[in-house]
């Protein structure tokens, strides 16, 4: 495990409740309605960063996406 992986795991371990709240939020659950999950999974598994970026940019442009980004920013320190 490299230093970045260890640091990420340490941060997430210490903020597990906040992460769980974001994952279980209404906004997160609405991702499935706004994103083609099969296309996203295929792009991620094949390493197609351009398609992942396109799908996520489209999602972030929706009201649900904006709400999720706001929730993540509030939960993890960006106010």
HUNORCOR-V883486 format. One record per residue. SS is DSSP state (~ for helix, > for strand, _ for the rest). PHI is phi as a letter, one per 20 degrees, with the letter a starting at -180 (none if undefined). Layout:
BEGIN
ss = (SS	SS)
phi = (PHI	PHI)
END
This chain:
BEGIN
ss = (_	_	~	~	~	~	~	~	~	~	~	~	~	~	_	~	~	~	~	~	~	~	~	_	_	~	~	~	~	_	~	~	~	~	_	_	~	~	~	~	~	~	~	~	~	~	_	_	~	~	~	~	~	~	~	~	~	~	~	~	_	_	~	~	~	~	~	~	~	~	~	~	~	~	~	_	_	_	_)
phi = (none	e	f	f	f	f	f	f	f	f	f	f	f	f	c	g	f	f	f	f	f	f	f	e	f	g	f	f	f	e	g	g	f	d	c	f	g	f	f	f	f	f	f	f	f	e	m	e	f	f	f	g	f	f	f	f	f	f	f	f	f	e	g	f	f	f	f	f	f	f	f	f	f	f	f	d	o	e	d)
END
